[in-house]
Amino acid sequence: MSEALQIRDHLLNELETGVRTGEALIRLIRPEDWNYRPQDNMRSLPELVHHFAMVPRSDLAIMREASAEEVGAIESALASERDPEKLAAALRESFDLYKAYIVSLSADDLLNRVTKAFYAEEGHKQIQWQIETLTHLFHHRSQLYNYLKQLGHELHFSMLYM
């Protein structure tokens, strides 16, 4: 296996950790938590969870040069969902679709194929998009962790790595 594909797999393994631990965080949400918004200028808990669950899928659409409308449709797909099990399952499905695309790329495509987001002037190589998705998912997982802590959930940082 080439070094590029090894790096791809390491990044996918890290993303899977974020998904697995994110699923666990989503499953902790209680019915009384759904109205939480830390500040007026921040996402509510439902807005955050809906976005988080769709990060791999929406980032995949972006890296495959989907339009703003197509990405918007993905982003709003869970807008009314409040069932933690369904949201955790949506995150897993989102990851599975993303992973299937990433592993379908050759090493050459991973390192050299450039695609451009609808909002960008410059394109990125697929490996750069993979790193972007990883950091994007971990950013929102951290937000969810903090929201749950602020809601009084007993959490320990070690759960983010198990």
N, C-alpha and C positions, 0 to 999 in steps of 0.2 A: 504494500500500500504506500502510495506517495505521501510525502510529508504534508502536503496540502490537505489530503483527505484525512490524515491523522488530526490535523488542527481542526478541520470541520467536525470530526467526531468528538473531540474534546469540547468544542463550543456547544455542540448538541447535548452532550452529557451535562454541561453546566446549565443549559436552558431547561433540560428535563428536571434538574434539581429545583430550579425556580418554579416550574409547573407543579411538581409533586408537593413542595412545601406551600405553594400558593393554594393548591386544592385544600390542603389541611387548614389554612387560614380561613378560606371561604366557608368551610364547613363549621367553623366556630361562630359564625354570625347568628345572633339570636333575633327573633322577631322584633324585639324592642330596639334593636340597633339600627334598623333600616332608615330611621329619620335623621340620623346623625350627619351633620355638616360641621367640620371644625371651625370654619370661618365663612363669612358670606362670599369671599373671593376664592373659595376652594370648592372642589367637587364634593358632592354629597357621597355618603357611603355607597348607595346604589350606583351612582354615576361612575365612581371609581371602580367598583367590582365589575360592572358591565364592560368598561373600557379594558381593564386588566385581563378579563377572560378572553377578549378578542385580540389582544396584542399580537400573538403570532399570526393569526389569520389576516388582520388588517395590514401588518407589516409585510406579509407575503404578497398581498394584493398590491401594495405600494411598490415593492421591489420587482413586481411583474408588470409595472407601468399601468396599473388601473387608474381610472379617472377619479376625480374627487367625489363624484356621485356614487361610483361603485364602492369606494372606501367608506363613504358616509353610510351607505346601506348596511355594510358589514358592522360598522360601529354602532348602529342603532338596532341591530337584530335582537338584542336582549333587553331592550328598554323597559319592558314591563315585568321581567322575570325577578322573582324574589326568593325562589327555592334554592338554598345553598347547594343541594346535591346537583340540581340541573346546571347551576352556574359553574360548579367544579367540573362537571362533565363537559360543559362547553369549552372551558379552558383546555382540558385534555384533548378534545377533538380539534380545537384550534391548533394546538401543538402538533398533533399527528399529521394534519394537512401540511403544516409548515415543514416538518421533518421529511415528509415524503418528497416534497419539492427539492429540498436541500440535498438529500442523498441521491436524487436523480441527476444532479449536475456532475459533469466530468471535472477532474482537477483543473483542466484548462478553463472551463467555464467559470468555475468557482473563483479562480484567480484573475481572470481577464474579461469576462463578460460584464459589460457596463449597462446598467439600466438607470433611468431617471424618474424620480418621483414627480408627480403632477405639480408639486409645490416648489420644486428645486430648479435651479439654473444649470447645475452640474449633476452628472450621474455618479453612481458608485458601483464598484465591483461587487459581485455577489458576496464575497467574503467580508467586505465592509458592511454590507447590509446584514449579514449574519451577526456581526459584532453589535451593530446598532440594535437589532432585535433583542439580543441578550441583555444589553444595558437598559433598554426600554422596559423589558419585563421585570428586571430586578428593581428598577426605580419604583414601579407601581406596586410590586410586592412589598417593598419597604414602606410605602405609604399605607398600604392595607395593614401591615403590622402595627404601625404607629396609630392608626385610627382605632384598631382593636385595643391597643394598650390604653388609649385615652378613654375608651368606653369601659375600662375596668377589667378587661380580660386578663387572666393570669398567663402571661407569655414569657418565655425565656428565649434569648437570641439563638440558643443552640437548636431550637426547632426549625430554624431556617436552613439547617444543613443536614438534617436527618432524613 
